Each structure stands twice: as structure tokens, then as C-alpha cells.
Amino acid sequence: MSINKIENPKFLKALTIDELEKLCTDIREFLIETVSQTGGHLGPNLGVVELTVALHKAFNSPKDKIIFDVGHQSYTHKILTGRAKKFPTLRKYNGLSGFPKASESEHDVWETGHSSTSISAASGFVYARDFLHDNYHVIAVIGDGSLTGGMAYEALNHLGQTNKKIIVVLNDNEMSISQNVGAITNMLNKMRLSRKYIRVKRIYLNVIKKERHIFRFAKRVRDSIKSFFLQNNIFEEMGFEYYGPLDGHDLPTLITTFNKVKTIDKPVLIHVITKKGKGYKYAEEDLEGMWHGVSPFDIDTGKPLKQVNNKLKQWSNIISDGVIELAKQDDKIVAITPAMKNGSGLQNFEKLFPERLIDVGIAEEHAITFAGGLAKSNMKPFVAIYSTFLQRAYDQVSHDLARQKLPVVIGVDRAGLVNGDGETHQGIYDIAFLRHIPNTIIMMPKDALEAYDLLYTAFNSNKLVFIRYPRGQANISGLENHQFQQISIGSWSQVKSGNDFIFISYGPGIAYLDEICIRNNLDATIINARFIKPIDEDLLDTLLKTKMPIIVFEEVAKISGLNSAILEYAQSKRYSTENVYSMAIPDTFVPEGDSKLIYHDLGLDEASLLALIKTIRDDK
């Protein structure tokens, strides 16, 4: 069957094992071909092809609920549920989402983009099923390091003692985005590497494949084997019936096991071992996470299609390099990452200071409070964390850091719109949920040179500081010989002087507005509000007194952004705000896609800005 002609997973029921294995090969080829053109999460999806096919072979989606953790490994699921023909639009504007999406298919029963949520969500489905006396299976598929997230254990702890029927599939590929860390990883390693246990387990599996009527007897034998070879199995201690480790690419074993556990009326955990990136040489050999999520690439060479510009560098790497330079001067500086070492550009920091780079796993809450403990002990922690992942640690920021006035520098990575990942990864809410917390400083540099100076200022401030930076690239000319400069906290700068309008923005918004002014010959003042909190009250006094129209441009949610701070200040000083206008993101979730197209729909593009200026002029 052509991949593009698949409409739903029902066709799998009639396929033989040989036909299923041929289908898996075809799916892998399809994934490599399409993702090489669109970009996307390649490694995780290549690793779960057989697992996903086996799930849809054994269960009946959407009646049976298959819930993927994180969701970035759901590409095969999308193919089997009739969306292969939409893959050329993957992660594009109004195209196929890279994560489960209910609006795309009834088979996507739960939407997600962050880790460790699947078992909690699945427990809700289980309770609802039992309350309503319904009859279906609930399967949570968790992996890619998501089991290092505390929320997963909260759910396991809850479900393990309920005796409710649920199936948890642990996809153990030894990786999250990069290599997994922590005690849980060590425990799984012991389970995988117990060779005697694996040999005896194979005998057990052969028995249950051949004789259905002796399954219960075989189960008792298996339990004795496991108790002998695996003395400490946390899942069984928590109340789960444990099966594994199983070869996650062995279709007959997977299908047989899934069909067997359907009959068990208690929580079940199936531990499968998969190879992240399976079927594509470069992805299989990747130990650093470079093939976890990729931009378009050449299949034969594995190299990105986009040309490298040596004058540009990723913002994550600029910030990391700045922290490296400061760490060379101060051995109290340590860097913390919640499983995002590569994504946040900290590889070079680790190479230079291996003992001072601490990966805590997918544990954002722990990362923040851990940093607080370090700060309390006179260390100088830097936490690199994506804006949308920082959302998970709101309580820790407020309760553990800000309340105690602990000096921690938090790099808020991916701040602003993020093209491909959509609603779950748009870094547009951090200002709104941070600005109202006392004892905090929020800053965002307009360029790489200012980033170095703001980092220097942050580490010398002895305060809780959030430094925001976007996903894209910035020019690094002049950075190599740059000398760190202290910037007065709360101070803004004037980038351009004009007589008709005042633009106030920060970060990439400064260059964006400057380019619009040049193209359209606008006589405008541009203010770089590099501190979103505290604001520059002295300069703002001067700007408000001019009575010139002020347009506040922000690539964040309009509610509680910088414009709100300006209005609050103006009101407190009884200034008129009739000449203050806001251009920001309205009260909505923003989908995936090219930021230029998103800007148009959100009213942030050049045409919208010029239309606002015309309206202001006409009103005069």
C-alpha cells in the first residue's frame, strides 16, 4: 500500500508480520525523505516506527486511547491515521503540526508538546472510563527522557495503588534530546544490561507465543525470574505489572505482548528498548542530540541545506559564550540545564568546565530550586531554560528564588515566536508571568554586544535576573574583542532620533523597527527598552511629556507586557495615555509557521504598522 493512500489504521489488522515489517521500512524511507525537506523531529520518530505500528495493530484507535508523551514522536501515528499526504506542510503555517493535534484527527485524543504529561492525562481517561462504565484501553507512551520529569512519578504513584486498568509503554532509547542523566537512567541501564535475565526472558517469550493456555503459569515463572535477577524494580514496587525489557523493533514480540496485557485488570508497564534514529546512519550514530530536531538537510551527506554565515551565530550560543567568558574570570559561576545542553548551546561550556555544567534531566522545577540552593551557598548559578519550559517552574521562581531574594541568572531561551513548534513552544508569555513577581529583573538585548554587557550586569547585580533571547541568529561582528561594560539597571537607550513618532521596543524588535523606518522614510525616535523590569522612569517621563504618539512594539502577549507597565506608570503619575498605542500579540495561542506569515495575521507586520501610523495621523 502507498504511504500516501493510508486513511486509517484498520488496514493493519489484515497484514502479516512480513507485510508489517515491509510497511515499517517504507515509513522510515518516507520520514527521512519528507523531514529532509521540511525539518522536524527525525531521531525520535525513526526510533518508534515498529512500536507505533504494533500499537495500532493490537489496539483500536480512536476508541482505545493512545496518548504520546511530548508528542514529537507521533509522526508514524500521523501516517497511520491518514495524514501522510500532508507531510510536505509539516511545521508550516496552516500545515501539519509536529505534535498531536485534535483538530487534525480524532486519533489525536490528547494534545501535548511538553514532557511527562502522558501518564497523568491517561489516568484522567481511565477514571472517566470507569466512572461511565465504558470499555476501552488507555495506553500512555512515554520516553525520550520524559521519565526524568517529576510529574510522571506523581502519576505513577497515584495509579500504581489503584488497580485500575492502564497500560504504560516506556520507550527507552537511552536519550532525551541528548543523553539521559540521573539515577532513573542508571536503573534502566541495569534492567537493560542484565544479560542472564534477558536470556531467560527470551525463553519465556517463546513459551507465551506458542501456548496461550499456559500464559498464567508462564507469568508466575517470569515473576520468579525477575525477582531473582532484578531485585529492585521501582515500577513493580509502585504497583505496576512489569513486562520487559523488550526489543522495541521486534514486531512479533510487541504485538504478542500488547495483546496479552489487554487481559490484565491492573496497571501494566511495558519496557521497550528502541534505537533513536533507527534506519538512518547519521541519526543512529548521534550521541549529542543533533538529529533530535533538524532543519532541512541533504540525505546523502547529512549536512544542513542552509548555508552557514560566519558573521551570524545562534542566540543560544552567543549567550553561552558570554557565560563562558565570565566563568573564566569567576570560578563560582556554574551552568544548569534541564536536559537541554545542546539546545541551549552549552556544549562548549561543558568542554571547558565539565564539573560546572550540571544537567538535571527534564526537571525544570528542580533546576530552579537547585539553583536557589547554590545561590544561597555563595555560588553564581546560570540556568538556561526555554521560555515555555520556564512556565513549569513558576512556583519555584516565586516561592524559592524571588521571595528569598536569591541571586540567580536565568537565561530565557526561545523568547518570542518560534517558527516550527507551534502553540506549545511560543515563548510569548514569560514577561506576563514574571513581571508581577517582586524582586525580579527582566532584560532583553538588542544585539550580541549588548547581550554580553547585560550578562555582565546580571552576574554583578546580586539579584534574580531573567535575560531573554530569541531562537534565531545575530551578528557577532566586534564580539571577539569586546570588553564587558556595566549597564545601569533599568536604563533604556535611544537608538534613533525623530520628530513624528516614538517607537519603544526591545530585543529583535529594535532592528525590525529601524528597518521599517529606513524603508518608509519615517521620522521616528526608537527607544531600546532593554529592561522590561524595572522600566526607565526618567526617560519615560521625558517621552510622555513630548505628547508625541508612542507605539510600543512587542513580540509577546499584549496582556501584562511592557505596554502594560508603561500604562501603569503613566496612570500612577497622572499622564495622559491617549497617545500610547500597543502592537503585541492578542489573547490567543499562536500556531506553527513562518513568523512573517504569523506577523501578518497577528497585525505585527510592516503593513499593519504603517496602517496604524496612518490612522494616528488621520486622527490628528
Protein Blocks (a to p, Z undefined) as FASTA:
>chain_A
ZZklpmbfklmmmpcfklmmmmmmmmmmmmmmmmmmnopafklmmmmmmmmmmmmmmmcc
fkbacddehklmmmmmmmmnopmmmmmmgoiahiacfbdcfklpmklmbgcfbehklmmm
mmmmmmmmmmnopacddddddeehllmpmklmmmmmmmmmnopacddddddehiakbcce
djklmmmmmmmmmmklmmmmmmmmmmmmmmmmlmmmmmmmmmmmmmmmmmbafklmnopa
ceddddfklmklmmmmmmmmmmpccdddddddddehihiaklmmpmnopmmpccdddfkl
opafbdcdfkbccfklmmmmmmmmmmmmomkbccddehilmmnopmmmmmmmmmlccceb
jafklmmmmmmmmmmnopacdddddfklmmmmmmmmmmmmmmnopacddddehiajdfkn
ommlccfklmmmmmmpghiacdddfbfklmmmmmmmmmmnopacdddddfbdcdfehklm
pccddddehiacdfbdcfkbccddehjllmmmmmmmmmnopacdddddfbfbdcdfklmm
mmmmnopacdddddbdfehplklmmmmmmmmnopafklpccdddddddddeddfklmmmm
nopafklmmmmmmmmmmmZZ
